[in-house]
Amino acid sequence: MTGNRATGLRFAVVGAGMAGILAAIKLRERGEVFTVFEKAERIGGTWRENRYPGLTCDVPAHAYTYSFEPYPEWQAYYATGAEIQVYFEKVVDKYGIRPSIRFGAEVTGLVWDDASATWTLTLASGEVQVFDVVIVASGVLHHPRVPDLPGLDRFEGAAFHTARWDDSAPIDGAKVGLIGCGSTGVQIVTAINARVDRLVHFQRSPQWIMPVPYFTYSEEERAAFRADPALIDAIRFSDEYIGNVRRFTDAITDIDGPQMKAIEEYCLLNLENSVKDPVLKEKLRPNYRAACKRLIYSWSYYDAVQQPSVFVETGRIAEIEPHGVRMADGTVHAIDTLVLATGFHADRFIRPAGVTGQNGLTLDAFWARRPTAHYAITLPGFPNLFMLNGPTGPVGNFSLIDIAERQWTYIDQLVDVLRRGEGRAVAVTPAAHAAYEERRIAAAKTTIFGSGCSSWYLDAEGVPASWPWSYDAFDAAMAKPKFEEYAVLGT
Ligand SMILES: Cc1cc2nc3c(=O)[nH]c(=O)nc-3n(C[C@H](O)[C@H](O)[C@H](O)COP(=O)(O)OP(=O)(O)OC[C@H]3O[C@@H](n4cnc5c(N)ncnc54)[C@H](O)[C@@H]3O)c2cc1C
C-alpha cells in the first residue's frame, strides 16, 4: 500500500439497528461521507423484529436511550419494545440520517484489498461499492434459533419463533404452547396468561428471577422531564442504575463475593416467598447459580405462572403432533398455537455474509474455533473494519446502548489515525489480539457465566463469550485504545 489519505474517507455501516443508527449519527457529526446498508425495509433491528406480547427492555428506559438524546416520553420505568422502536424512528428523523440509509440492501460480501486499502462491498442485488472503512453493526440476537423438534413441520396450528410473531395466530381463549424459558419466554407468560384458555410452558431449565420495581410515569412527570432534562440524568446516573451495573459486574467477576451473595439471596427469597405450591416451587427452582444464565428481571412472573391457566411442563418433548405436543412419558398436550421462544444463533454476527480480509483470510476461517474480536471491536487481518456489539463484548443486565457508545469512542480514535493521514489502514496485530484473547478466556472461565450452566453466553467450547472484567475496566479500555496494539498500514 502506498500514499496517505488524510480526508474523504468513505464509510459503510452494515445494519440500521441501535448500533448502526449510533454510528450514523456520530459519523454525521464528524462530517463524514457514509452509507448505512439495512437489509430490512425499516430501521430498528431487534425492536423492529421482536413484537411479541410482553416485550419489555429490562434496562430502565431512561438508561436504554442514547446519552445525547434523552427521551422524556417513556411511559414507564421499563419501556416496551414498541415504544423503543418509536424512539429510534424519532431519533433517525431528528438527526436526519434516514436519507443516508439504503433499505432492502443486504450486505452479502466484504472483500479487503491491500493495494487500494479498501473494502469492496457486495449487496444481495449484485451491486458493488467500494469503501475505506466498514462499521459492522449487524446485531447479535438476530438469527432466530428454531429447535430441531421431530414433527414440527407437521404441526397444523400456527407455529412461529418469537422474533417472527404471527398476529393472526389464536391466543385469546386458545391453547398455547410456549417452548423456552429465557427472558422472552418469561415475558410472554406474564403477558398472555390471562388471555389464553391454557398455556403450557415447556421448560427445560427454570430461571432465577430477580424481582424489580415497576411503575409508570404520569403525564406530570413527563412534563417535568421535558422541562428539565437534568431530572432524566438523575435517573440515568443514579446509584440505583449505575450503582447496580457496578455491583452486578462485580458479582459476575467475583463469584464468591458479597455482591453475588446478595443477588443469590434476593433471588432465592423471591422464589421461596412468592411461589405457594410446593410442587410448582420445585419445578421453578434452578439447579445452577443465579446470573449464570442471563438473570431475569421480572415484577410479575411468579404471579403469572401461578395462575390456573398456566401449566409448567418440565418433561422431555418427544415430538410435535399435528394438534399438540407429545411428551416422552406419553402425555399429549393439545395445542392451537405453538410459540418458540428458543433464542438466537448468537455466534453468527454479520454472517452468512462472506467477509475476506488480508491474504484471503475469511471470517469463517478466523472464527473457526470461536468468534472473537479485539476488545469486541477489531480483528487481526481485517483492517479498517470495526464491530459494534461484536463477539465477547460485555453481556449481562445492562444497557447495550451504553456499551455501544463506549465502543464508538474507541473506534473513533482509531479512525482518527486515518483522518490524521498517518496511514491508510489500521489493524490490531495478531500477537496483541492473541495475548488479549488468552487473558480474556482465562478470566471468562472464572466468571459466573462459567459456573456450570448452559446458556447462550457460552461458545462452542463452553467458554463464556463475554467481557470478563469489571464495568470500570471496560470503561477505561474504551476511553483510549492501546495504540501499540495496532499496526498502521500504508504509511
Ligand atoms: C428479545 C430481546 C430483548 C432484548 N432486551 C434487551 C435489554 O433489555 N437490554 C439491552 O441492552 N439489550 C437487549 N437486547 C439486545 C438488543 O439486541 C440490543 O440492545 C440492541 O438492540 C442491538 O442493536 P444492534 O444495532 O447491535 O443490533 P440489531 O438490533 O440486531 O440490529 C442489526 C441490524 O442489522 C441488520 N442487518 C444484519 N445483517 C445485515 C446485512 N448482512 N446487511 C444489511 N443489514 C443487516 C438487521 O436487519 C438489523 O436491522 C434484547 C434483544 C432481544 C432480541
The ligand as an SDF file (V2000), in Angstrom:
LIG
                    3D

 53 58  0  0  0  0  0  0  0  0999 V2000
  -35.9750  -10.0500   22.7440 C   0  0  0  0  0  0  0  0  0  0  0  0
  -34.7800   -9.1870   23.0260 C   0  0  0  0  0  0  0  0  0  0  0  0
  -34.7200   -8.4460   24.1900 C   0  0  0  0  0  0  0  0  0  0  0  0
  -33.6180   -7.6530   24.4390 C   0  0  0  0  0  0  0  0  0  0  0  0
  -33.5760   -6.9280   25.5990 N   0  0  0  0  0  0  0  0  0  0  0  0
  -32.5180   -6.1370   25.8450 C   0  0  0  0  0  0  0  0  0  0  0  0
  -32.4300   -5.3700   27.0380 C   0  0  0  0  0  0  0  0  0  0  0  0
  -33.3020   -5.4680   27.8930 O   0  0  0  0  0  0  0  0  0  0  0  0
  -31.3550   -4.5590   27.2230 N   0  0  0  0  0  0  0  0  0  0  0  0
  -30.3700   -4.4690   26.2930 C   0  0  0  0  0  0  0  0  0  0  0  0
  -29.4250   -3.6990   26.4800 O   0  0  0  0  0  0  0  0  0  0  0  0
  -30.4090   -5.2000   25.1670 N   0  0  0  0  0  0  0  0  0  0  0  0
  -31.4450   -6.0290   24.9340 C   0  0  0  0  0  0  0  0  0  0  0  0
  -31.4710   -6.7890   23.8020 N   0  0  0  0  0  0  0  0  0  0  0  0
  -30.3240   -6.7460   22.8980 C   0  0  0  0  0  0  0  0  0  0  0  0
  -30.5860   -5.8370   21.7100 C   0  0  0  0  0  0  0  0  0  0  0  0
  -30.3850   -6.6210   20.5860 O   0  0  0  0  0  0  0  0  0  0  0  0
  -29.6480   -4.6530   21.7730 C   0  0  0  0  0  0  0  0  0  0  0  0
  -29.9430   -3.8520   22.8880 O   0  0  0  0  0  0  0  0  0  0  0  0
  -29.6840   -3.7430   20.5470 C   0  0  0  0  0  0  0  0  0  0  0  0
  -30.9710   -3.5760   20.0370 O   0  0  0  0  0  0  0  0  0  0  0  0
  -28.7350   -4.2760   19.4960 C   0  0  0  0  0  0  0  0  0  0  0  0
  -28.6370   -3.3360   18.4720 O   0  0  0  0  0  0  0  0  0  0  0  0
  -27.7290   -3.6390   17.2180 P   0  0  0  0  0  0  0  0  0  0  0  0
  -27.8790   -2.4740   16.3290 O   0  0  0  0  0  0  0  0  0  0  0  0
  -26.3610   -4.0240   17.6800 O   0  0  0  0  0  0  0  0  0  0  0  0
  -28.3410   -4.9620   16.5640 O   0  0  0  0  0  0  0  0  0  0  0  0
  -29.7770   -5.2390   15.9570 P   0  0  0  0  0  0  0  0  0  0  0  0
  -30.8280   -4.5330   16.7120 O   0  0  0  0  0  0  0  0  0  0  0  0
  -29.8710   -6.7130   15.8160 O   0  0  0  0  0  0  0  0  0  0  0  0
  -29.7230   -4.5750   14.5160 O   0  0  0  0  0  0  0  0  0  0  0  0
  -28.9280   -5.1120   13.4860 C   0  0  0  0  0  0  0  0  0  0  0  0
  -29.4710   -4.6260   12.1570 C   0  0  0  0  0  0  0  0  0  0  0  0
  -28.5830   -5.0660   11.1360 O   0  0  0  0  0  0  0  0  0  0  0  0
  -29.3420   -5.5470   10.0520 C   0  0  0  0  0  0  0  0  0  0  0  0
  -28.5010   -6.4870    9.3290 N   0  0  0  0  0  0  0  0  0  0  0  0
  -27.9930   -7.6540    9.7870 C   0  0  0  0  0  0  0  0  0  0  0  0
  -27.2310   -8.2380    8.8510 N   0  0  0  0  0  0  0  0  0  0  0  0
  -27.2470   -7.4150    7.7740 C   0  0  0  0  0  0  0  0  0  0  0  0
  -26.6410   -7.4850    6.4920 C   0  0  0  0  0  0  0  0  0  0  0  0
  -25.8560   -8.5100    6.1370 N   0  0  0  0  0  0  0  0  0  0  0  0
  -26.8670   -6.4730    5.6170 N   0  0  0  0  0  0  0  0  0  0  0  0
  -27.6610   -5.4060    5.9690 C   0  0  0  0  0  0  0  0  0  0  0  0
  -28.2650   -5.3140    7.1780 N   0  0  0  0  0  0  0  0  0  0  0  0
  -28.0440   -6.2970    8.0720 C   0  0  0  0  0  0  0  0  0  0  0  0
  -30.5640   -6.1720   10.6860 C   0  0  0  0  0  0  0  0  0  0  0  0
  -31.6480   -6.2760    9.7880 O   0  0  0  0  0  0  0  0  0  0  0  0
  -30.8360   -5.2020   11.8320 C   0  0  0  0  0  0  0  0  0  0  0  0
  -31.7170   -4.1700   11.4500 O   0  0  0  0  0  0  0  0  0  0  0  0
  -32.5540   -7.6080   23.5170 C   0  0  0  0  0  0  0  0  0  0  0  0
  -32.6050   -8.3820   22.3660 C   0  0  0  0  0  0  0  0  0  0  0  0
  -33.7120   -9.1710   22.1170 C   0  0  0  0  0  0  0  0  0  0  0  0
  -33.7400   -9.9890   20.8530 C   0  0  0  0  0  0  0  0  0  0  0  0
  1  2  1  0
  2  3  1  0
  2 52  2  0
  3  4  2  0
  4  5  1  0
  4 50  1  0
  5  6  2  0
  6  7  1  0
  6 13  1  0
  7  8  2  0
  7  9  1  0
  9 10  1  0
 10 11  2  0
 10 12  1  0
 12 13  2  0
 13 14  1  0
 14 15  1  0
 14 50  1  0
 15 16  1  0
 16 17  1  0
 16 18  1  0
 18 19  1  0
 18 20  1  0
 20 21  1  0
 20 22  1  0
 22 23  1  0
 23 24  1  0
 24 25  2  0
 24 26  1  0
 24 27  1  0
 27 28  1  0
 28 29  2  0
 28 30  1  0
 28 31  1  0
 31 32  1  0
 32 33  1  0
 33 34  1  0
 33 48  1  0
 34 35  1  0
 35 36  1  0
 35 46  1  0
 36 37  1  0
 36 45  1  0
 37 38  2  0
 38 39  1  0
 39 40  1  0
 39 45  2  0
 40 41  1  0
 40 42  2  0
 42 43  1  0
 43 44  2  0
 44 45  1  0
 46 47  1  0
 46 48  1  0
 48 49  1  0
 50 51  2  0
 51 52  1  0
 52 53  1  0
M  END
$$$$
